[in-house]
């Protein structure tokens, strides 16, 4: 399989920028490199390289191209965007000057990717087809598809779709959305919910939609000694409007105020634009039995280290919308029960056997009651813990899932029945 080539296009992986794909892609790349010759093209190369694998080639030429193009003025962007043949079909959807500006900026990025590919023929002129794989279904996908279309190159173009690049309604203005679907050879969704969503909204391309779960590794169902009066609750996400981390805090705070017999620690692993707002809420609290730690941006290895070394009673997610959270996969791999809302693909990983699903709208009282159910019922907590680990092992084990994914790509490249 090493004779087969994959070009992987990422936002920043393997660099250690904020909000990187390190926790998503590390396991997948480790397995893909066992079967393919893999070159990674990040579109941003700020920071330090945080992932090293001698079997991976990192090519920063696209990142330099896009970084340079950001300096161009709007007139230059407008002229270049005008040469994209699909632009006129999107212009009719522009209702404001702001939307027109965004359309031109998006189209300019597409044309820059096209120009970069055109100027690097040596990358694309292999004697046999390669797979061009965009980890997010974005303008990068369209730039590559435009190159393949114009040069009649026989490479395969595939993408994953997660959340922001999947759910059309997440963005007020989403140019070229349906075009990104029709130009692909295959689109891999991280949840069944995502496949159903796309099949209903854009059925004309549904034969290209496939479910391919992400996965995590290094999990182990560790039995720690639990202190009777100590409660530890964990969460892990960017702190932004979508993740509603303030709802986690308010729910734990309500539980703490109702159960002063417990010493409660909440550890949130992650940072983001609303981090200061959360810290301000915490500062106003006068609860003596509640201790809070907001780690800020944290390395994925340190998340796993924490789970290995600490007893965690439950993990909480309160997102307004989700694909299928890797953070829940990670916590389940250590046998931690989950409380999470019925949104996106979450019901595919959380159920009554391994956690508690709450209303999608998010209600402090309901989440606080769910915490209470897990904390006050030892038998239930232990059952949920065992099943959480088993669910991870069967459905979200990186080794299993990414081997299956690699096999699909191998069959695609070698023209076997897919």
N, C-alpha and C positions, 0 to 999 in steps of 0.2 A: 504493500500500500504506500510505501514511502516515495514511490515514483509519482504518486498523485499529489497535486499542488493545491493548496488553499491560500488565498490572499484574504486576510481578516482585517476589516476596517472597523476601528473602535473610536470612541470619543477621546480617550486619553490613555487607556491601558497600553503599555505597562507602567506609565508614569504615575506618580503619587499625588496628583492634584486632589483638591477637595472634591468630594462626591464622585469618586472614580468608580470604575468597574472592577476594581481588584477583587472584591468579595464575590462578584458574579463570574468572572472569567478565568481566574487562576486555575480552578479545578478542570474546567473545560479544555483550556489550552494544554494542560499537562497530558490529557488523554489524546487530544487531536494530534499532538506531536509524536505520539507513538505509532501513528498510522499514516501521517501525511507530512509532506514538506510544507512548513508553515511560515509565512511571512506576515508580520503585523504592520499595518499602516495606521497609526493614530492620527487623528485630525488636529490634535493639540499635544504638544510635547513639552509643556511647562513642568517644572519640578524635576524630581530625580526618578530614575528607573527603579521601581519597587519590586519588579518581578524579573527574575533571571532564569533562563533556561537555554542551555547551550544548543538545543535543537531548534530554537526559534530565531529567525532573522527579524530585526526591527528596522523598518525603513521609514525615515522621518521626512522624506521629500514632500509628501502631500501636506504635512503639517506646516512646513516652511512655505509652501505655495499659498496655503490659505491664510497664514499669518501675514504674509506680504500683501495679499489682496485686500486685507482689512484697511489698509492705508489709502486705498483708492477713493476718489471723490464720487459723489452720486452720479454725476454726468457720465463718468467712465463706466460705472456699474450699469447705468441705464442703456448705454450703447451695447455693452456686451450681452446684457439680458435680452435685448431685442433680437439676437440671432438664434435664440432658442425657439424652435418651431412650435412648441406647445404653449408659449406665453400667451398668445392671442386668445386661447380657449379659457384662460384663467382671468384675463382682464375684465371680462363681463361680470365676474363675481365681486369685483372691487366696488365697495360702496362709499368708502371714505379715503381721504388722502393718506391716512395712516396705513390702511390696508394696501393701497397702491405702493407705498414705500416698502412695506414688508414683502410684497410680491417681488419687487425688483431686487431686494437684498437676497431673498431666497433663490431667485433665478440666477443671480450672479454667482452664488456659491455653486449651484449646479454646473454652470458653465466653466467655473474654475476647476472643478473636479474633471470635467470633460477635457479641458485644455491640458491639465496635468497628465492625464492618461494618454492623450495624443502626443505629448512631448516625451513620453517614456515608452516607446514601442518595444524596447527590449524586455520590459516586464511582461508584456502580453503576447509575445510571439513565440510561445512554446510550440513544440511539435505536436502536443496533445492538449486537449482542453483542461482548463483549471476551473476551480470554483472561486468566484468572487463573493465573499460573505460579509455583509454589513451587519454588525451586531445590533444596530438600531435601524429601523426603516425610515430613513430621513432623506435629505437632499443628496447625501453622499450616494445613496442607492440610485437616485435619478441621474446623477452625473455619470456614474458607471454604465447605467443602462443606455444612456444617450451615446456613449462611446461605442459600446458593443453594437448598437443599432447602426451607427454610421460606418463603422469599420468592418462590419460583418464578421466579427470575431466569434468563434464558436464556444466561448467559455460559458459556464453556467453562472447565473446570478441568483443568490439566495439572500434571505434576511431573516432575522428574528424580529418579533414585535412584542413589547412588554406592557407598557401602560400609556405614557405620554405620547408614544409613537403609534399607539393602537386605537385608543378611544377618540373618535373624531370630535366629540363634544368637549374634550379637555382643552381645546384651543378655540378661541373666538374666530380666528381666521386660519384656515388650514389648507393652503394651496397645494395642488397636485396630489391630493390624497389618493384618489382612485387610480391615477396614473402610476403611482408607486406600487400598486397592487398588480396592475395588468402587465407591467414590464418585468416582473420577477418570474423565475422558473419555479420557485417554491418559497413559501413564507411559513416560518416555524413559530407557532404561538406558544407562550409559556403556560397557558391554561386552556382547558376545554371551554370555559366561559368565553375566552377571547375568540376561539374558533366559531362558536355559536353566534357571537356578536357580529363578526365579520360576515359570516354566511348569510345572516339575515339582512345586513345593511348593504353588502356588496356581493350578491350571489353570483355575479357573472365570473368571478375569479375563484369560486369556492373549491375547485379541484386542485388549487395550489396551496390550500391551507392545511397545515399539519400541526398536531399538538406534539411538542417536545419539551417535557418538564426540565427545568434546571435542577441542579442538585448540589449538595454540600458533602464534604468528607470530614474525616477526623472525629466524627461523633462517637460517643461511647456512653452507654447508660450507666452513669456513675452513681452509686448510693453513698451520699454524704450523711453524716450525723446531723440531725436537725435539732437545734435548741428549741425547747417548748415555747418560750415566750418571744422568739425572734422570727420575724417574717421578712423574706427578701423577695422583692418583685423586680423584674427586669423588663426593659423595652429597648429597642434598637432601631433607629431610623434617623433620617435627616429631620431637623426641626424646622418645618415649614407649614404653610397653610393646609396642604393636603393631608399631612400626617396627624394633625390635631393632637400634638403632644400635650397641650394644655388640658385636654380631656382626660388623659391618663392621670395627670397630676391631681385634678379635681376629684376624680373617682377614688384614688388611693387616699386622698385627704379626707374624704367622707368616711371611708372605711376606718381610717385611723381615729377619727373623732368618735366613732361609734364603738371602738374596741381599744380603749386605753390600757387594757391589760397586756397588749402586745407592743413590742418594740419593732417598728416597721422601717425597713430600708428600701428605698426605690433607687435603682441605678439605671439611668438612661444612657445608652451608648450611642453617641452621635452628636452632631452639632448642626448649625444652619442659621439661616437669616432671622429666625424668631427665637434664637437661643437666649438673648438678653431679656425678651419678654417673659419667657418661662422662669428665668432666674429672678425676675422682679416679683412674679407671683409667689415664688417660694419664699423670698425674703419677707413678704408680708405675713406669712404664716407664723402663728405662735404655738403650734402643736409641739409638745415636748417629746412625744413618742414616735415622731416621724423624722427620719434622716434621709436627705436627698443628695445624690451625686449625679451631676451632669458631666460626662467625660469630655464633651466636645468631640471633634473628629478623632477617630480611634482606628488603629490598624486592625485588620480582620484577625490576625493571629492573637491579638490581645483580647478580642471577644471570646475566642475559643479558650484561651488560657483562663479567663474569668469563670467560664462555665465548668471547666475541669476542676477548678479549685474551690468552688463555692456551691452551697446548696441554694437553689432558687425555687421558690414555691410556685410561681407562675410567671408567664410572659404575657405582656399585653400589647396589642396593636389596636389603634383606633382610627386608621386611615379612612378618609372620605372616599377614596377610590384606590384600587390596587390591581396589579397584574396577578402574580402569585409570589408572595414575599419570601425572599431568600432568608431574611432574618428569622422567620418562623421555622423554616427548614433547619437552620442552625440550632435554634433552641430545642426543637423536638429531637434532634440527634443526641441531646444530652438528657432526654426524658423529662422535659419541662412542659407541663400543661399550658395551653394557650387560651387566652380570652381575646376574641377578635370579632369584628363586625361582618355581617353578611354582604360583602361587596366584592366585585370582581371574581377572582379565582380563589378567594380565601376559603369558601366552603369545600373546595377540593382538597384542602390540607387540614382544616379544622372541622371537627364534628363532635357529637356528644360522647364519643368514645375516647377522645384525646384532649378535649377542652370544652369551652363554652362559646357558642356563637351568640352575639348580641345584635340588637337592631342596627341597621346601617346608618341611621341618623345620628346615633351616638347619644346616649343618655347616662348621665353621671350615676343616677340611682341604680340603673340596670347593671352597669359595669361594677359598681361597688358591691352589689348583691352577688354578682358572679365571683368576685374575689372572696367574699364571705363563704360561699358554697365550697370553694376549693380549700380555703384555709381551715375551716371549722370541721371538715369531714375528712379525716385521715384516710379512711378506706377509699373514698372517692379519689382523693389526691393521688394515692399510690396506683390506683387503677388507670387514671388518666396518664400518669407518668409512664407506666409500662407501655400503654398503647401509643403514646406520642413517639417513643423510641421505635416501636415496631412499624409505625406509619412511615417514619423517615427511612427506615431500613428497606422497606418494600417499595416505596414510591419516589423517594427524593434522595437516594444514594447517588452521589456524583459518579462513582465508578460505573454503576449500572446504566444510568441515564445517558451519560456522554459516550459510552461504548455503543449504545443503540443509535445515538445521533451520528457518530462517526461511520457506523455501518450503512446508514441511510445515504450519507454523502458519498461513500465509496460506490454504492450501487448506482447512484446518479451519474457519477463520473464515468463508470464503466458500462453504462447503457444496459444494466440489468433491469428486470421488471421492478418498478417502484410503486 
